Amino acid sequence: MSTFIKGDAIILSVKDGDAYRPIACLTSNSLSRTKNVMEAQTKCAPGQILRQGGTQSYELSFEGNYIDTTTAITGEVTKASHDFLMGVMDGTTNSTWRMDTGISGTPYYYGTAVLSDLSADFAAGDEFATFSGTMSGSGLIVTVDPV
């Protein structure tokens, strides 16, 4: 029998020094992979379109609640809220990321990516401040920490 995995078990984190910071108070996160398809139509195979897989790319998207991360308990790895990610966005190097698969006994997914989009929403009234972003992958997704 299959076991369903709840979406809230899958957490996206970004590397900060020696530790991974979970992206703060996620309301959703996703991983999208695409593969380019090369096509050819030749006289060797009239009337047929030949296809072959090409390069791959991926993007990670996330949304979360904007929180104050300045009050962490001593020794606790603080979460990566909008303010921390602003610093990541200002950098010129790729960030290492990690995503827990949510399946007991399985490895994490790891990769490197550029934080290519970051936005925040500060609505009036009875709504929390939120933020969202997109990381554009660079290289492969692996199951061993690329330390």
PAGU-736094 format. One record per residue (C-alpha): x, y, z; residue in one letter; residue number from 1. Coordinates in steps of 0.001 Angstrom, whole numbers, plus 500000, padded with zeros to 6 digits. Layout:
REM PAGU-736094
   east  north     up r   k
      X      Y      Z a NUM
...
END
This chain:
REM PAGU-736094
   east  north     up r   k
 500000 500000 500000 m   1
 501279 503471 499152 s   2
 501787 506159 501751 t   3
 500799 509683 500851 f   4
 503311 512416 501706 i   5
 501927 515636 503149 k   6
 503246 518758 501465 g   7
 504146 520357 504779 d   8
 506783 517637 505328 a   9
 508880 518875 502396 i  10
 511043 521799 503493 i  11
 513348 523918 501317 l  12
 516536 525263 502929 s  13
 519471 527406 501753 v  14
 523070 527025 502874 k  15
 524549 529673 505157 d  16
 528149 528873 506073 g  17
 528197 525348 507498 d  18
 524455 525097 508186 a  19
 521280 524971 506137 y  20
 518617 527559 507005 r  21
 515042 526449 506351 p  22
 513163 529093 504390 i  23
 510952 530711 506996 a  24
 507378 529674 507576 c  25
 506781 528275 504107 l  26
 503208 528195 502925 t  27
 504242 526380 499735 s  28
 507306 525367 497761 n  29
 507747 523551 494476 s  30
 510358 522003 492221 l  31
 509831 522125 488460 s  32
 512149 520311 486019 r  33
 512116 520645 482247 t  34
 513989 518917 479440 k  35
 514508 520402 476000 n  36
 513483 518145 473156 v  37
 515494 518085 469939 m  38
 513444 517240 466846 e  39
 514423 516217 463344 a  40
 512588 515166 460219 q  41
 514783 513427 457653 t  42
 514542 511545 454407 k  43
 515854 508485 456289 c  44
 512494 508253 458055 a  45
 509919 509980 455797 p  46
 506786 511169 457572 g  47
 508262 510644 461024 q  48
 509486 513160 463536 i  49
 512474 511899 465486 l  50
 512886 513218 469033 r  51
 515736 513048 471484 q  52
 516155 514472 474975 g  53
 518423 517485 475332 g  54
 519514 519682 478198 t  55
 517635 519880 481469 q  56
 516839 522819 483713 s  57
 514905 523373 486913 y  58
 513366 526035 489121 e  59
 512418 526101 492778 l  60
 509571 528381 493816 s  61
 508549 529227 497353 f  62
 506133 531351 499364 e  63
 506234 532056 503073 g  64
 505239 534332 505910 n  65
 507649 537178 506616 y  66
 509005 536681 510147 i  67
 511462 538339 512522 d  68
 514541 536076 512669 t  69
 516586 538290 515008 t  70
 515308 536623 518197 t  71
 516685 533105 517686 a  72
 517567 531025 520749 i  73
 521333 530723 521230 t  74
 522691 527841 519169 g  75
 519542 527607 517023 e  76
 519891 527888 513261 v  77
 517650 530785 512344 t  78
 515228 530524 509475 k  79
 515836 532294 506187 a  80
 513160 534953 505954 s  81
 512909 537775 503423 h  82
 515716 539828 505019 d  83
 518240 536978 504813 f  84
 517195 536207 501225 l  85
 517722 539875 500267 m  86
 521402 539340 501094 g  87
 521461 536151 499029 v  88
 519904 538014 496103 m  89
 522519 540778 496347 d  90
 525325 538222 496007 g  91
 526815 537201 492695 t  92
 527384 533521 493425 t  93
 525021 530575 493300 n  94
 523436 529343 496504 s  95
 523395 525733 497618 t  96
 519924 524480 498507 w  97
 518518 521365 500163 r  98
 515017 519914 500079 m  99
 513783 517237 502441 d 100
 511809 514683 500430 t 101
 509447 514010 503337 g 102
 509958 510251 502950 i 103
 511486 508493 505944 s 104
 514892 506953 505235 g 105
 515453 508732 501919 t 106
 518146 511313 501192 p 107
 517635 515002 500746 y 108
 517764 516621 497299 y 109
 520616 519126 496843 y 110
 521630 521578 494148 g 111
 522926 525032 493387 t 112
 520840 527866 492046 a 113
 520636 531593 491498 v 114
 517973 533404 493500 l 115
 516420 534997 490414 s 116
 513238 536506 491878 d 117
 512276 537748 495341 l 118
 509216 539753 496274 s 119
 507339 540727 499422 a 120
 503725 541703 500031 d 121
 502751 543972 502922 f 122
 498948 544155 502921 a 123
 496989 546349 505314 a 124
 494493 544958 507774 g 125
 494362 541482 509241 d 126
 496904 539836 506953 e 127
 500432 538674 507605 f 128
 503294 540042 505519 a 129
 504415 537414 502998 t 130
 507251 536864 500553 f 131
 507921 534657 497556 s 132
 510824 533782 495338 g 133
 512242 531671 492566 t 134
 515601 529955 492377 m 135
 516884 529055 488898 s 136
 518928 525855 489012 g 137
 522503 525514 487897 s 138
 523744 521990 487246 g 139
 522200 518745 488436 l 140
 519950 517846 491352 i 141
 521843 515313 493503 v 142
 521232 513274 496664 t 143
 524649 513927 498267 v 144
 525515 517252 499897 d 145
 527812 519074 497421 p 146
 529712 520700 500334 v 147
END
